[in-house]
Amino acid sequence: MNYKGTRDASISTTAAQAIVQGISKDGGLFVPETLPQYSHADLSAMKNLSYVQRAARILRDFLPEFSEEEILECVSAAYAADKFSGGHPAPVVPVNNASVPMNVLELWHGPTCAFKDMALQLLPHLLTHSLRKTKCEKTAVILVATSGDTGKAALEGFKDVDRTKILVFYPENGVSPMQKHQMNTQEGENVCVCAIEGNFDDAQTGVKKIFVDPSVSDTLHQNGMLFSSANSINWGRLLPQIVYYFSAYCDLMAQGVLTEEGQKINVVVPTGNFGNILAAYYAKKMGVPIHKLVCASNANNVLTEFLNTGVYDRNREFHATISPSMDILISSNLERLLYDITGEDADKVADWMGQLSATGRYQVDADTLAKLKDLFCAAYCDDATTKETIRETFRDAKYLCDTHTAVAVNVYQQYVRKTGDTTPTVVVSTASPYKFADAVLSAVSDSYDNTISEFEKVQALARATNTQIPAPIAGLAEKPVRFSNVCEKDSMSSFLLQMLHLK
Ligand SMILES: *Cc1c(COP(=O)(O)O)cnc(C)c1O
């Protein structure tokens, strides 16, 4: 199977090349030429497999130049028991005594307690194999600009991975105390972290500038290195996410929630860059019986409007919310969906994306809107409602969820109220509540005290809810700080060259 570009139909590249390159030269994204199909018999056969085996089964159809042994090696290393606690990287937990019953797919049992681990634990293995397959002898230098979750997950994923180095830039005053501590205590010989004097946009712009600066690339090339990206538009980050929708369906069959052949489920996803929900869409196209894909947003509701009206308009106020990983106004992965539902019309997609970058707005045609509405439902909720949902879900169902998951829970409740749909539903849970302890504590505790430290809030949350602090967060307070670098936003490339000992 080869991969093609969403803005140029003539592009054809191998899976390994798509993963090494990350993004197509014309700015388009790589997508598989065809989607492999799975029958009910295939799903039934997967029911009794482990998560690692399920992942290997699906990956092999997308990575033809990888041998079965290589794929098994990659997924076994990624989802090893010392990385994902509890014996299942993506368990489905029934939450039944709430006003609206649901099945919560917990994707945060990895080393950084957020769902980005599901992809970023696997991507480094796929990338190093891909480098070898494309006969590239160079060391990959991964540059990341982060507003919090991605940076830490990428550091954990790439730590001590052969032939890679990783440098993460974050805005000095733009991440939570927990996220800052998670990054600055990062272990590994090939990792580096640097705060910049600026906001997230400055960090992102700085990284993009370094990527396209020929003098920096040349210096790297001459020294046996090349840039690579761990960004969520890399196909190697999307592919691992398709797996857990298959896995959730298999688990629901095994749990007896699904009893009939081809029985449908709904999937509700708290959405930012549209990667997670796009993976659910691909799973549906590949044969997982999914009825509705429910797209949940916070106050940055650009996707809610788009999926309901066909107008994408990023010209709006940006809201800093308590679900910060969904504070996004340009959802990059939407491009892959549009390419698919327009019948792979690369010219149309290129035109809309051109309008988006020129004016911040585009409108799809009536036919495309009808298809979107058939596949998706979309709604949003604000911070106050998010906290209220955390409080009620804990009170009524004894289930503690984080701020991102709570947005999905609330939007699902809105959906059921509006439609009366009783299809069994998977609500995707993307972070541990302990990662956003401040907001979660203030939602569930009557004696919330804002003046205590982040780690004290973690302890207070455990006491107030009688739940377990995940090991990676419990151990964090004792970890020594390894990085305290700060640089000006205009000095990012010279910081990089220093770190690589090229200056
Ligand atoms: C990244 C992230 C999201 C958004 O996922 P997308 O794939 O960007 O839509 C939601 N919740 C959490 C906790 C995240 O870290």
The ligand as an SDF file (V2000), in Angstrom:
LIG
                    3D

 15 15  0  0  0  0  0  0  0  0999 V2000
   -4.5090   16.3820   22.3980 C   0  0  0  0  0  0  0  0  0  0  0  0
   -5.6460   16.1750   23.3470 C   0  0  0  0  0  0  0  0  0  0  0  0
   -6.9920   16.2210   22.9110 C   0  0  0  0  0  0  0  0  0  0  0  0
   -7.3830   16.5500   21.4860 C   0  0  0  0  0  0  0  0  0  0  0  0
   -7.1030   15.4990   20.5930 O   0  0  0  0  0  0  0  0  0  0  0  0
   -7.0590   15.7720   18.9980 P   0  0  0  0  0  0  0  0  0  0  0  0
   -6.5740   14.5200   18.3880 O   0  0  0  0  0  0  0  0  0  0  0  0
   -6.1010   16.9090   18.8260 O   0  0  0  0  0  0  0  0  0  0  0  0
   -8.4370   16.1230   18.5750 O   0  0  0  0  0  0  0  0  0  0  0  0
   -7.9950   15.9670   23.8490 C   0  0  0  0  0  0  0  0  0  0  0  0
   -7.6960   15.7140   25.1420 N   0  0  0  0  0  0  0  0  0  0  0  0
   -6.4080   15.6770   25.5930 C   0  0  0  0  0  0  0  0  0  0  0  0
   -6.1620   15.4120   27.0390 C   0  0  0  0  0  0  0  0  0  0  0  0
   -5.3440   15.8900   24.7190 C   0  0  0  0  0  0  0  0  0  0  0  0
   -4.0780   15.8680   25.1930 O   0  0  0  0  0  0  0  0  0  0  0  0
  1  2  1  0
  2  3  1  0
  2 14  2  0
  3  4  1  0
  3 10  2  0
  4  5  1  0
  5  6  1  0
  6  7  2  0
  6  8  1  0
  6  9  1  0
 10 11  1  0
 11 12  2  0
 12 13  1  0
 12 14  1  0
 14 15  1  0
M  END
$$$$
